[in-house]
Amino acid sequence: MRAIEIKEPGGPEVLVVGERPMPEPGPGEVLIKVAAAGINRPDVFQRQGNYAPPPGASDIPGLEVAGEIVSGAVEGSPFKVGDQVCALVAGGGYAEYCVAPIEQCLPIPKGLSLVEAAGLPETYYTVWSNVFDRGRLSEGETLLVHGGASGIGTTAIQLAVAMGNPVIATVGSDERVKAVEALGAKGINYKTQDFVEEVRKLTNKRGADVILDMVAGDYIERDLQCLADDGRIVIIATLGGTAASFNASSLMRRRQTITGSTLRPRPVAFKAQIAKNLQQHVWPLLEAGKIKPIIYAQIDLSEASKGHAMMEAGEQIGKIIMTV
């Protein structure tokens, strides 16, 4: 089969089309003929040599796919061979075929194409796990999303708005402000506005209850300044660096929480529970047209390097999807 290989750590140009043996599904896994695969920031980190796959995972990049089940352990599951699904995987998505744990597969929501469905698993699993489970966003609470125009950001905005929560999003241009506001958020251009001041203004000085942070670094101290009492910061990436300093006395006094997670190395059972929550709470919203994946660009598998260059340039609003 054709697959995208990382010939050595480096820039987008190190992604090349290669030939690999067809993967074989193990116990509890299915083989998917891939129709489309999403590009995500962890793929970029892996290509750069900064995010190794977990033990046992494929070294082929790619964390989400959509396609057809062609073989594997479908007994006892809601699926059968020939069904179209989307799936979260720990690696191997940039290929013509990919194995996935059956418990991490979800049906294609009615009304969505395979291309659209390929943009669901990584972002929706991540947002649900971090905003609603770990961040415990409750009805009426305000969510602040950094990187609001990204795949994760557009997903978090739409889900929180659909759940009835006020949302504020930081983005890097006025064009992106318009994009996130069209999704129901209040947009802040962090390049021309002080997001701490703006968040406090938008919340009548109360602050955001939950902050989804992909930046970390010196953002953490600023996050705490615009976080409500008893508020929670959830870190899911460190684009601004891994080191942070903050006023611990203020954090204690205001009962604030800083937490974070990575999804890729978590066990199948953990991800299976997220899949159940998504099918129960989120898939009906997708099928009703209340939320949808935002597709910025659709490219061919052979153009993986182009997709990575787009992501690193910060061009996209929403998801970049490769078709196979």
PABAVO-112260 format. One record per residue: x, y, z of N, C-alpha, C in turn. Coordinates in steps of 0.1 Angstrom, whole numbers, plus 5000, padded with zeros to 4 digits. Layout:
BEGIN
<<X, Y, Z>, <X, Y, Z>, <X, Y, Z>>
...
end
This chain:
BEGIN
<<5008, 4988, 5000>, <5000, 5000, 5000>, <5009, 5012, 5000>>
<<5003, 5024, 4995>, <5010, 5036, 4996>, <5008, 5042, 5010>>
<<5019, 5048, 5015>, <5018, 5055, 5028>, <5028, 5066, 5028>>
<<5025, 5076, 5037>, <5035, 5087, 5038>, <5045, 5084, 5049>>
<<5057, 5085, 5046>, <5068, 5082, 5055>, <5076, 5094, 5059>>
<<5081, 5094, 5071>, <5090, 5105, 5075>, <5104, 5100, 5073>>
<<5111, 5105, 5063>, <5124, 5099, 5060>, <5135, 5103, 5070>>
<<5133, 5115, 5077>, <5142, 5119, 5087>, <5135, 5131, 5094>>
<<5138, 5135, 5106>, <5131, 5146, 5112>, <5135, 5159, 5104>>
<<5125, 5168, 5103>, <5127, 5180, 5095>, <5115, 5187, 5091>>
<<5116, 5195, 5081>, <5105, 5203, 5076>, <5095, 5195, 5068>>
<<5084, 5201, 5062>, <5074, 5194, 5055>, <5080, 5185, 5044>>
<<5091, 5190, 5038>, <5097, 5182, 5027>, <5101, 5168, 5030>>
<<5103, 5165, 5043>, <5107, 5151, 5046>, <5096, 5141, 5046>>
<<5084, 5146, 5043>, <5073, 5136, 5041>, <5073, 5131, 5027>>
<<5074, 5118, 5025>, <5075, 5112, 5012>, <5065, 5101, 5010>>
<<5061, 5098, 4998>, <5052, 5087, 4996>, <5061, 5074, 4995>>
<<5058, 5064, 5003>, <5065, 5051, 5002>, <5056, 5040, 5001>>
<<5061, 5028, 5000>, <5054, 5015, 5000>, <5055, 5008, 5013>>
<<5045, 5004, 5019>, <5045, 4996, 5031>, <5036, 4984, 5030>>
<<5040, 4973, 5038>, <5031, 4962, 5038>, <5017, 4966, 5043>>
<<5007, 4959, 5039>, <4993, 4961, 5044>, <4993, 4958, 5059>>
<<4988, 4966, 5068>, <4988, 4963, 5082>, <4977, 4952, 5085>>
<<4980, 4944, 5095>, <4970, 4934, 5099>, <4964, 4937, 5112>>
<<4951, 4937, 5113>, <4944, 4940, 5125>, <4946, 4929, 5136>>
<<4949, 4933, 5148>, <4951, 4924, 5159>, <4938, 4922, 5166>>
<<4938, 4916, 5178>, <4926, 4914, 5186>, <4919, 4927, 5189>>
<<4906, 4928, 5187>, <4899, 4940, 5190>, <4901, 4951, 5180>>
<<4907, 4948, 5168>, <4910, 4958, 5158>, <4903, 4955, 5145>>
<<4901, 4965, 5137>, <4896, 4964, 5123>, <4906, 4970, 5113>>
<<4905, 4965, 5101>, <4913, 4972, 5090>, <4904, 4981, 5082>>
<<4908, 4993, 5081>, <4900, 5003, 5074>, <4906, 5007, 5060>>
<<4899, 5006, 5050>, <4903, 5012, 5037>, <4901, 5027, 5038>>
<<4912, 5034, 5038>, <4911, 5049, 5041>, <4906, 5057, 5029>>
<<4895, 5065, 5031>, <4891, 5074, 5021>, <4896, 5088, 5023>>
<<4898, 5091, 5036>, <4903, 5105, 5039>, <4909, 5104, 5053>>
<<4919, 5113, 5055>, <4926, 5114, 5068>, <4929, 5128, 5072>>
<<4927, 5132, 5084>, <4930, 5145, 5089>, <4944, 5148, 5092>>
<<4948, 5160, 5090>, <4962, 5165, 5095>, <4960, 5173, 5108>>
<<4968, 5169, 5118>, <4967, 5176, 5131>, <4981, 5180, 5136>>
<<4981, 5189, 5145>, <4993, 5195, 5150>, <5003, 5184, 5156>>
<<4998, 5174, 5163>, <5007, 5163, 5167>, <5015, 5157, 5156>>
<<5009, 5156, 5144>, <5016, 5150, 5132>, <5028, 5159, 5129>>
<<5026, 5172, 5130>, <5038, 5181, 5127>, <5049, 5179, 5137>>
<<5045, 5178, 5150>, <5055, 5175, 5161>, <5062, 5162, 5158>>
<<5055, 5152, 5154>, <5061, 5139, 5151>, <5071, 5140, 5139>>
<<5067, 5147, 5129>, <5076, 5149, 5117>, <5089, 5157, 5121>>
<<5087, 5166, 5131>, <5099, 5174, 5135>, <5108, 5166, 5145>>
<<5104, 5154, 5149>, <5111, 5146, 5158>, <5109, 5149, 5173>>
<<5098, 5156, 5175>, <5095, 5160, 5189>, <5083, 5153, 5195>>
<<5078, 5142, 5189>, <5066, 5135, 5194>, <5066, 5121, 5189>>
<<5073, 5112, 5196>, <5074, 5099, 5191>, <5061, 5091, 5193>>
<<5058, 5082, 5184>, <5045, 5074, 5186>, <5046, 5066, 5199>>
<<5035, 5063, 5205>, <5036, 5055, 5217>, <5040, 5040, 5214>>
<<5045, 5033, 5223>, <5050, 5019, 5220>, <5039, 5011, 5214>>
<<5043, 5004, 5203>, <5033, 4996, 5196>, <5026, 5003, 5184>>
<<5026, 5016, 5184>, <5019, 5023, 5174>, <5027, 5024, 5161>>
<<5020, 5026, 5150>, <5027, 5027, 5137>, <5035, 5040, 5137>>
<<5047, 5039, 5130>, <5055, 5052, 5128>, <5050, 5060, 5117>>
<<5040, 5055, 5109>, <5033, 5064, 5099>, <5025, 5074, 5106>>
<<5026, 5087, 5103>, <5018, 5097, 5110>, <5003, 5096, 5106>>
<<4995, 5103, 5114>, <4981, 5103, 5111>, <4973, 5097, 5123>>
<<4964, 5106, 5129>, <4957, 5102, 5141>, <4942, 5100, 5139>>
<<4937, 5103, 5126>, <4922, 5101, 5124>, <4920, 5098, 5109>>
<<4910, 5089, 5107>, <4907, 5085, 5094>, <4892, 5083, 5092>>
<<4888, 5082, 5080>, <4874, 5078, 5077>, <4875, 5069, 5065>>
<<4867, 5058, 5065>, <4867, 5049, 5054>, <4858, 5037, 5056>>
<<4862, 5026, 5050>, <4853, 5014, 5050>, <4861, 5003, 5058>>
<<4853, 4996, 5067>, <4859, 4984, 5073>, <4860, 4973, 5063>>
<<4872, 4967, 5061>, <4873, 4956, 5052>, <4876, 4943, 5058>>
<<4880, 4943, 5071>, <4882, 4930, 5078>, <4884, 4933, 5093>>
<<4885, 4923, 5101>, <4888, 4925, 5115>, <4877, 4920, 5125>>
<<4879, 4925, 5137>, <4871, 4920, 5148>, <4858, 4928, 5150>>
<<4848, 4925, 5141>, <4835, 4932, 5142>, <4825, 4924, 5151>>
<<4828, 4912, 5154>, <4819, 4904, 5162>, <4816, 4911, 5176>>
<<4803, 4912, 5179>, <4800, 4918, 5192>, <4800, 4933, 5192>>
<<4803, 4939, 5180>, <4803, 4954, 5179>, <4791, 4958, 5171>>
<<4788, 4971, 5170>, <4777, 4976, 5162>, <4780, 4976, 5147>>
<<4792, 4972, 5144>, <4796, 4973, 5130>, <4798, 4960, 5123>>
<<4798, 4960, 5109>, <4800, 4948, 5101>, <4810, 4952, 5090>>
<<4816, 4942, 5084>, <4825, 4945, 5073>, <4817, 4952, 5062>>
<<4822, 4963, 5056>, <4816, 4971, 5046>, <4810, 4983, 5051>>
<<4809, 4985, 5065>, <4804, 4997, 5071>, <4814, 5008, 5069>>
<<4809, 5020, 5067>, <4817, 5032, 5067>, <4818, 5038, 5081>>
<<4830, 5041, 5086>, <4833, 5046, 5099>, <4843, 5057, 5099>>
<<4844, 5065, 5110>, <4856, 5073, 5112>, <4862, 5068, 5125>>
<<4875, 5070, 5126>, <4882, 5064, 5138>, <4893, 5072, 5143>>
<<4895, 5072, 5156>, <4907, 5077, 5162>, <4918, 5066, 5162>>
<<4930, 5069, 5158>, <4941, 5060, 5158>, <4953, 5066, 5165>>
<<4962, 5057, 5169>, <4975, 5062, 5176>, <4986, 5065, 5166>>
<<4983, 5062, 5153>, <4993, 5064, 5142>, <4988, 5056, 5130>>
<<4994, 5059, 5118>, <4991, 5051, 5107>, <4980, 5056, 5097>>
<<4975, 5068, 5100>, <4964, 5074, 5092>, <4968, 5078, 5078>>
<<4980, 5082, 5076>, <4985, 5087, 5063>, <4988, 5076, 5054>>
<<4978, 5067, 5051>, <4980, 5055, 5043>, <4967, 5051, 5036>>
<<4969, 5042, 5027>, <4957, 5036, 5020>, <4949, 5027, 5029>>
<<4955, 5021, 5038>, <4949, 5012, 5048>, <4954, 5015, 5062>>
<<4945, 5013, 5072>, <4949, 5017, 5086>, <4942, 5007, 5095>>
<<4948, 5003, 5106>, <4941, 4995, 5116>, <4937, 5005, 5127>>
<<4925, 5001, 5133>, <4920, 5009, 5144>, <4913, 5000, 5154>>
<<4914, 5003, 5167>, <4906, 4996, 5177>, <4891, 4997, 5173>>
<<4883, 4987, 5173>, <4869, 4988, 5170>, <4862, 4997, 5180>>
<<4867, 4998, 5192>, <4860, 5007, 5202>, <4863, 5021, 5200>>
<<4872, 5025, 5191>, <4875, 5038, 5188>, <4869, 5043, 5174>>
<<4861, 5034, 5169>, <4854, 5037, 5156>, <4840, 5042, 5159>>
<<4836, 5051, 5151>, <4822, 5057, 5152>, <4816, 5057, 5138>>
<<4802, 5056, 5138>, <4796, 5057, 5125>, <4797, 5071, 5119>>
<<4796, 5072, 5106>, <4796, 5084, 5099>, <4783, 5091, 5102>>
<<4783, 5103, 5108>, <4770, 5110, 5111>, <4762, 5112, 5098>>
<<4749, 5110, 5099>, <4741, 5112, 5088>, <4742, 5126, 5082>>
<<4743, 5127, 5069>, <4745, 5140, 5063>, <4759, 5145, 5061>>
<<4769, 5137, 5066>, <4783, 5141, 5065>, <4790, 5132, 5055>>
<<4799, 5138, 5047>, <4807, 5130, 5037>, <4819, 5124, 5045>>
<<4825, 5115, 5038>, <4837, 5108, 5044>, <4848, 5119, 5046>>
<<4849, 5128, 5038>, <4859, 5139, 5040>, <4856, 5147, 5052>>
<<4844, 5151, 5054>, <4840, 5158, 5066>, <4842, 5149, 5079>>
<<4838, 5136, 5078>, <4840, 5127, 5089>, <4854, 5125, 5093>>
<<4863, 5126, 5083>, <4878, 5124, 5087>, <4883, 5135, 5096>>
<<4876, 5147, 5096>, <4880, 5158, 5104>, <4874, 5157, 5118>>
<<4867, 5147, 5122>, <4860, 5146, 5135>, <4868, 5140, 5146>>
<<4874, 5128, 5144>, <4878, 5120, 5156>, <4889, 5128, 5165>>
<<4900, 5132, 5160>, <4910, 5138, 5168>, <4905, 5150, 5175>>
<<4898, 5159, 5168>, <4894, 5171, 5175>, <4882, 5169, 5184>>
<<4873, 5161, 5181>, <4861, 5159, 5189>, <4865, 5151, 5202>>
<<4873, 5140, 5200>, <4877, 5133, 5212>, <4885, 5142, 5221>>
<<4894, 5150, 5215>, <4902, 5159, 5224>, <4894, 5170, 5231>>
<<4885, 5176, 5224>, <4877, 5187, 5230>, <4868, 5181, 5241>>
<<4861, 5170, 5238>, <4852, 5164, 5248>, <4860, 5160, 5260>>
<<4871, 5153, 5258>, <4879, 5149, 5270>, <4884, 5160, 5278>>
<<4888, 5171, 5272>, <4895, 5182, 5279>, <4886, 5193, 5284>>
<<4876, 5197, 5276>, <4867, 5208, 5279>, <4856, 5202, 5289>>
<<4850, 5191, 5285>, <4838, 5187, 5293>, <4841, 5177, 5304>>
<<4851, 5168, 5302>, <4855, 5158, 5312>, <4865, 5165, 5322>>
<<4877, 5168, 5317>, <4887, 5173, 5326>, <4884, 5188, 5330>>
<<4879, 5196, 5321>, <4877, 5210, 5324>, <4863, 5212, 5331>>
<<4854, 5202, 5330>, <4841, 5202, 5337>, <4833, 5215, 5334>>
<<4833, 5218, 5321>, <4825, 5230, 5317>, <4811, 5227, 5319>>
<<4804, 5235, 5327>, <4790, 5233, 5331>, <4781, 5244, 5324>>
<<4769, 5241, 5325>, <4759, 5250, 5318>, <4760, 5264, 5323>>
<<4761, 5273, 5313>, <4762, 5288, 5316>, <4776, 5293, 5319>>
<<4786, 5284, 5321>, <4800, 5288, 5323>, <4806, 5293, 5310>>
<<4816, 5303, 5312>, <4822, 5309, 5300>, <4835, 5301, 5297>>
<<4837, 5298, 5284>, <4849, 5291, 5279>, <4857, 5301, 5271>>
<<4870, 5301, 5274>, <4880, 5308, 5266>, <4888, 5298, 5258>>
<<4889, 5300, 5245>, <4897, 5291, 5237>, <4908, 5298, 5230>>
<<4920, 5294, 5233>, <4932, 5300, 5225>, <4933, 5292, 5212>>
<<4937, 5298, 5201>, <4938, 5292, 5189>, <4924, 5288, 5183>>
<<4915, 5298, 5184>, <4901, 5296, 5181>, <4898, 5292, 5167>>
<<4907, 5295, 5157>, <4905, 5292, 5143>, <4910, 5279, 5139>>
<<4917, 5272, 5148>, <4923, 5259, 5145>, <4912, 5248, 5144>>
<<4915, 5236, 5141>, <4905, 5225, 5141>, <4900, 5223, 5155>>
<<4909, 5222, 5165>, <4905, 5221, 5178>, <4896, 5233, 5183>>
<<4901, 5245, 5179>, <4894, 5257, 5183>, <4880, 5258, 5178>>
<<4878, 5255, 5165>, <4865, 5256, 5159>, <4855, 5246, 5164>>
<<4861, 5234, 5167>, <4853, 5224, 5174>, <4849, 5228, 5188>>
<<4858, 5233, 5196>, <4855, 5237, 5209>, <4844, 5248, 5210>>
<<4846, 5257, 5201>, <4836, 5268, 5200>, <4822, 5263, 5197>>
<<4821, 5255, 5187>, <4808, 5250, 5182>, <4801, 5242, 5193>>
<<4809, 5233, 5199>, <4803, 5224, 5209>, <4799, 5232, 5221>>
<<4807, 5241, 5226>, <4803, 5248, 5238>, <4791, 5257, 5235>>
<<4791, 5264, 5224>, <4779, 5272, 5220>, <4767, 5263, 5219>>
<<4768, 5252, 5213>, <4756, 5243, 5212>, <4751, 5238, 5226>>
<<4760, 5237, 5235>, <4757, 5233, 5249>, <4752, 5245, 5257>>
<<4751, 5257, 5251>, <4746, 5269, 5258>, <4756, 5277, 5266>>
<<4769, 5275, 5263>, <4779, 5283, 5270>, <4784, 5295, 5262>>
<<4786, 5306, 5269>, <4793, 5318, 5262>, <4807, 5314, 5259>>
<<4812, 5318, 5248>, <4826, 5314, 5243>, <4833, 5326, 5239>>
<<4846, 5327, 5243>, <4855, 5338, 5238>, <4867, 5331, 5232>>
<<4872, 5336, 5221>, <4883, 5329, 5213>, <4893, 5339, 5209>>
<<4906, 5335, 5212>, <4917, 5344, 5207>, <4922, 5338, 5194>>
<<4925, 5348, 5184>, <4929, 5344, 5171>, <4939, 5355, 5166>>
<<4946, 5352, 5155>, <4957, 5361, 5151>, <4955, 5370, 5140>>
<<4942, 5373, 5136>, <4939, 5382, 5126>, <4925, 5387, 5127>>
<<4921, 5398, 5120>, <4908, 5403, 5120>, <4899, 5393, 5112>>
<<4904, 5387, 5101>, <4897, 5377, 5093>, <4893, 5366, 5102>>
<<4902, 5361, 5111>, <4898, 5350, 5120>, <4889, 5354, 5131>>
<<4889, 5367, 5135>, <4879, 5372, 5144>, <4865, 5370, 5138>>
<<4864, 5374, 5126>, <4851, 5372, 5119>, <4847, 5358, 5118>>
<<4857, 5349, 5115>, <4854, 5335, 5114>, <4849, 5329, 5127>>
<<4855, 5332, 5138>, <4851, 5326, 5151>, <4838, 5332, 5155>>
<<4836, 5345, 5152>, <4823, 5351, 5156>, <4811, 5345, 5148>>
<<4814, 5341, 5136>, <4804, 5335, 5128>, <4799, 5321, 5134>>
<<4808, 5316, 5142>, <4805, 5303, 5149>, <4799, 5305, 5163>>
<<4798, 5318, 5167>, <4791, 5321, 5179>, <4799, 5326, 5191>>
<<4813, 5327, 5188>, <4822, 5332, 5199>, <4824, 5347, 5198>>
<<4829, 5353, 5209>, <4834, 5366, 5208>, <4849, 5365, 5205>>
<<4853, 5372, 5194>, <4867, 5370, 5190>, <4876, 5381, 5195>>
<<4888, 5377, 5198>, <4899, 5387, 5202>, <4911, 5385, 5194>>
<<4916, 5395, 5187>, <4928, 5395, 5179>, <4940, 5397, 5189>>
<<4947, 5386, 5193>, <4957, 5388, 5203>, <4969, 5396, 5198>>
<<4970, 5398, 5185>, <4981, 5406, 5180>, <4979, 5421, 5182>>
<<4966, 5425, 5183>, <4963, 5439, 5184>, <4955, 5443, 5197>>
<<4951, 5432, 5205>, <4944, 5435, 5217>, <4950, 5427, 5228>>
<<4949, 5432, 5240>, <4953, 5425, 5252>, <4942, 5415, 5256>>
<<4944, 5402, 5255>, <4933, 5393, 5257>, <4929, 5392, 5272>>
<<4938, 5395, 5281>, <4935, 5395, 5295>, <4924, 5406, 5298>>
<<4928, 5418, 5293>, <4919, 5430, 5294>, <4905, 5427, 5288>>
<<4906, 5421, 5275>, <4893, 5419, 5268>, <4884, 5409, 5274>>
<<4890, 5398, 5280>, <4883, 5388, 5286>, <4876, 5393, 5299>>
<<4883, 5401, 5306>, <4877, 5407, 5318>, <4866, 5416, 5315>>
<<4868, 5423, 5304>, <4857, 5433, 5300>, <4845, 5425, 5295>>
<<4847, 5414, 5287>, <4836, 5407, 5282>, <4828, 5399, 5293>>
<<4835, 5396, 5304>, <4828, 5389, 5315>, <4825, 5397, 5327>>
<<4825, 5411, 5325>, <4822, 5420, 5336>, <4832, 5418, 5348>>
<<4844, 5415, 5344>, <4856, 5414, 5354>, <4856, 5400, 5361>>
<<4846, 5392, 5358>, <4845, 5379, 5365>, <4856, 5369, 5360>>
<<4858, 5369, 5347>, <4868, 5360, 5341>, <4861, 5348, 5335>>
<<4869, 5340, 5327>, <4864, 5328, 5321>, <4865, 5316, 5332>>
<<4855, 5307, 5331>, <4855, 5296, 5340>, <4864, 5285, 5336>>
<<4865, 5283, 5323>, <4874, 5272, 5317>, <4882, 5279, 5306>>
<<4895, 5276, 5305>, <4904, 5280, 5294>, <4910, 5268, 5288>>
<<4908, 5267, 5275>, <4914, 5256, 5267>, <4927, 5262, 5261>>
<<4939, 5258, 5265>, <4951, 5265, 5262>, <4960, 5255, 5254>>
<<4963, 5259, 5242>, <4973, 5252, 5233>, <4986, 5259, 5233>>
<<4988, 5269, 5240>, <5000, 5277, 5239>, <5010, 5275, 5251>>
<<5004, 5275, 5263>, <5012, 5273, 5275>, <5023, 5284, 5276>>
<<5035, 5281, 5281>, <5046, 5292, 5282>, <5041, 5303, 5291>>
<<5044, 5315, 5286>, <5040, 5328, 5293>, <5025, 5331, 5293>>
<<5017, 5323, 5285>, <5003, 5324, 5285>, <4997, 5320, 5299>>
<<5003, 5311, 5306>, <4997, 5306, 5318>, <4995, 5317, 5329>>
<<5004, 5325, 5331>, <5003, 5336, 5340>, <4991, 5346, 5336>>
<<4991, 5348, 5323>, <4980, 5357, 5318>, <4967, 5350, 5318>>
<<4967, 5337, 5316>, <4954, 5330, 5318>, <4949, 5331, 5332>>
<<4957, 5330, 5341>, <4953, 5331, 5355>, <4947, 5344, 5359>>
<<4952, 5355, 5352>, <4947, 5368, 5354>, <4933, 5370, 5349>>
<<4929, 5362, 5339>, <4915, 5364, 5334>, <4907, 5351, 5336>>
<<4911, 5343, 5346>, <4903, 5331, 5350>, <4895, 5335, 5362>>
<<4883, 5330, 5362>, <4874, 5332, 5373>, <4878, 5325, 5386>>
<<4873, 5329, 5397>, <4875, 5321, 5410>, <4870, 5307, 5407>>
<<4877, 5297, 5412>, <4874, 5283, 5410>, <4875, 5279, 5395>>
<<4881, 5287, 5387>, <4883, 5284, 5372>, <4893, 5273, 5370>>
<<4892, 5267, 5358>, <4901, 5256, 5354>, <4908, 5260, 5341>>
<<4921, 5258, 5340>, <4929, 5259, 5328>, <4933, 5245, 5324>>
<<4930, 5242, 5311>, <4934, 5228, 5306>, <4944, 5230, 5295>>
<<4956, 5225, 5296>, <4966, 5227, 5286>, <4967, 5214, 5278>>
<<4966, 5216, 5264>, <4967, 5205, 5255>, <4978, 5205, 5245>>
<<4986, 5216, 5246>, <4998, 5218, 5237>, <5007, 5229, 5243>>
<<5019, 5229, 5238>, <5029, 5238, 5243>, <5035, 5246, 5232>>
<<5027, 5252, 5224>, <5033, 5260, 5212>, <5041, 5272, 5217>>
<<5038, 5277, 5229>, <5046, 5288, 5234>, <5057, 5284, 5244>>
<<5059, 5271, 5245>, <5070, 5267, 5254>, <5065, 5259, 5265>>
<<5074, 5251, 5271>, <5070, 5242, 5282>, <5072, 5248, 5296>>
<<5080, 5259, 5297>, <5082, 5265, 5310>, <5072, 5276, 5313>>
<<5067, 5277, 5325>, <5058, 5287, 5329>, <5060, 5291, 5343>>
<<5058, 5304, 5347>, <5058, 5309, 5360>, <5045, 5316, 5363>>
<<5041, 5315, 5376>, <5028, 5322, 5379>, <5028, 5324, 5394>>
<<5018, 5333, 5398>, <5017, 5336, 5412>, <5009, 5325, 5419>>
<<5016, 5317, 5426>, <5010, 5305, 5433>, <5001, 5310, 5445>>
<<5004, 5321, 5451>, <4996, 5326, 5462>, <4982, 5330, 5457>>
<<4982, 5337, 5445>, <4969, 5341, 5439>, <4961, 5329, 5435>>
<<4968, 5319, 5429>, <4961, 5307, 5425>, <4954, 5300, 5437>>
<<4961, 5299, 5448>, <4955, 5293, 5460>, <4944, 5301, 5466>>
<<4946, 5314, 5466>, <4935, 5322, 5472>, <4922, 5322, 5464>>
<<4924, 5321, 5450>, <4912, 5321, 5442>, <4908, 5307, 5438>>
<<4914, 5296, 5443>, <4910, 5282, 5442>, <4910, 5278, 5427>>
<<4920, 5283, 5420>, <4921, 5280, 5405>, <4929, 5267, 5403>>
<<4926, 5261, 5391>, <4932, 5248, 5388>, <4940, 5249, 5375>>
<<4952, 5243, 5374>, <4959, 5242, 5361>, <4961, 5227, 5359>>
<<4955, 5222, 5348>, <4957, 5208, 5345>, <4960, 5206, 5330>>
<<4961, 5194, 5325>, <4964, 5192, 5311>, <4964, 5177, 5308>>
<<4964, 5174, 5295>, <4965, 5160, 5292>, <4970, 5158, 5277>>
<<4974, 5146, 5274>, <4976, 5142, 5261>, <4968, 5129, 5258>>
<<4962, 5128, 5247>, <4952, 5117, 5244>, <4959, 5105, 5238>>
<<4969, 5107, 5230>, <4974, 5097, 5221>, <4979, 5084, 5229>>
<<4986, 5086, 5241>, <4991, 5074, 5248>, <4980, 5067, 5257>>
<<4968, 5073, 5258>, <4958, 5068, 5268>, <4953, 5054, 5262>>
<<4949, 5045, 5271>, <4945, 5032, 5267>, <4932, 5032, 5259>>
<<4929, 5021, 5252>, <4917, 5020, 5244>, <4905, 5022, 5252>>
<<4905, 5016, 5264>, <4893, 5017, 5273>, <4889, 5031, 5276>>
<<4899, 5040, 5278>, <4897, 5054, 5281>, <4890, 5060, 5269>>
<<4896, 5058, 5257>, <4891, 5064, 5245>, <4877, 5058, 5241>>
<<4875, 5046, 5244>, <4862, 5040, 5241>, <4851, 5047, 5249>>
<<4854, 5051, 5261>, <4843, 5058, 5269>, <4841, 5072, 5263>>
<<4851, 5078, 5258>, <4849, 5091, 5251>, <4840, 5089, 5238>>
<<4843, 5078, 5231>, <4835, 5075, 5219>, <4820, 5073, 5222>>
<<4817, 5067, 5234>, <4804, 5065, 5238>, <4797, 5079, 5241>>
<<4805, 5087, 5248>, <4800, 5101, 5251>, <4797, 5109, 5238>>
<<4806, 5108, 5229>, <4804, 5115, 5216>, <4792, 5110, 5209>>
<<4790, 5097, 5208>, <4779, 5092, 5201>, <4766, 5096, 5208>>
<<4766, 5097, 5221>, <4754, 5100, 5228>, <4751, 5115, 5228>>
<<4761, 5123, 5230>, <4759, 5138, 5232>, <4762, 5146, 5219>>
<<4771, 5142, 5211>, <4776, 5151, 5200>, <4771, 5146, 5186>>
<<4770, 5133, 5184>, <4766, 5129, 5171>, <4752, 5134, 5167>>
<<4742, 5135, 5177>, <4729, 5141, 5174>, <4730, 5155, 5169>>
<<4739, 5163, 5175>, <4741, 5177, 5171>, <4747, 5178, 5157>>
<<4756, 5169, 5153>, <4761, 5168, 5140>, <4750, 5165, 5130>>
<<4742, 5155, 5133>, <4732, 5150, 5124>, <4720, 5160, 5122>>
<<4719, 5168, 5133>, <4708, 5179, 5132>, <4714, 5192, 5125>>
<<4726, 5192, 5122>, <4732, 5203, 5115>, <4735, 5215, 5124>>
<<4735, 5212, 5137>, <4737, 5223, 5147>, <4752, 5226, 5148>>
<<4761, 5216, 5145>, <4775, 5218, 5145>, <4780, 5211, 5133>>
<<4792, 5214, 5128>, <4798, 5207, 5117>, <4813, 5209, 5116>>
<<4820, 5200, 5111>, <4835, 5202, 5109>, <4837, 5213, 5099>>
<<4847, 5222, 5102>, <4850, 5232, 5092>, <4862, 5228, 5084>>
<<4860, 5226, 5071>, <4871, 5221, 5063>, <4877, 5232, 5055>>
<<4890, 5235, 5058>, <4897, 5246, 5052>, <4903, 5242, 5038>>
<<4908, 5230, 5038>, <4915, 5226, 5025>, <4913, 5210, 5024>>
<<4912, 5206, 5011>, <4912, 5192, 5008>, <4923, 5189, 4998>>
<<4932, 5180, 5002>, <4944, 5178, 4993>, <4945, 5162, 4991>>
<<4953, 5158, 4982>, <4956, 5144, 4980>, <4966, 5139, 4990>>
<<4966, 5126, 4993>, <4976, 5120, 5002>, <4990, 5124, 4998>>
<<4993, 5124, 4985>, <5006, 5127, 4980>, <5011, 5141, 4983>>
<<5001, 5150, 4987>, <5004, 5163, 4990>, <5006, 5166, 5005>>
<<5009, 5156, 5013>, <5010, 5157, 5028>, <5019, 5168, 5032>>
<<5030, 5170, 5024>, <5040, 5180, 5028>, <5033, 5194, 5026>>
<<5025, 5196, 5016>, <5018, 5208, 5014>, <5008, 5211, 5026>>
<<5001, 5201, 5030>, <4992, 5203, 5042>, <5000, 5207, 5054>>
<<5011, 5201, 5057>, <5019, 5204, 5068>, <5025, 5219, 5067>>
<<5028, 5223, 5055>, <5033, 5237, 5053>, <5022, 5246, 5056>>
<<5009, 5243, 5052>, <4998, 5252, 5055>, <4996, 5253, 5070>>
<<4997, 5242, 5077>, <4994, 5242, 5091>, <5005, 5250, 5098>>
<<5018, 5249, 5094>, <5028, 5256, 5101>, <5028, 5271, 5098>>
<<5022, 5274, 5086>, <5021, 5288, 5082>, <5009, 5295, 5090>>
<<5001, 5287, 5096>, <4990, 5292, 5104>, <4979, 5298, 5094>>
<<4978, 5292, 5082>, <4968, 5297, 5072>, <4954, 5293, 5075>>
<<4952, 5281, 5081>, <4939, 5274, 5080>, <4929, 5280, 5090>>
<<4917, 5279, 5087>, <4906, 5281, 5096>, <4898, 5268, 5096>>
<<4900, 5260, 5106>, <4894, 5246, 5106>, <4904, 5236, 5102>>
<<4899, 5225, 5095>, <4907, 5213, 5093>, <4913, 5213, 5079>>
<<4925, 5206, 5078>, <4931, 5202, 5065>, <4929, 5187, 5064>>
<<4923, 5183, 5053>, <4920, 5168, 5051>, <4927, 5163, 5038>>
<<4933, 5151, 5039>, <4939, 5145, 5028>, <4929, 5134, 5023>>
<<4927, 5133, 5010>, <4919, 5122, 5004>, <4928, 5111, 4998>>
<<4924, 5099, 4999>, <4932, 5088, 4994>, <4925, 5082, 4982>>
end
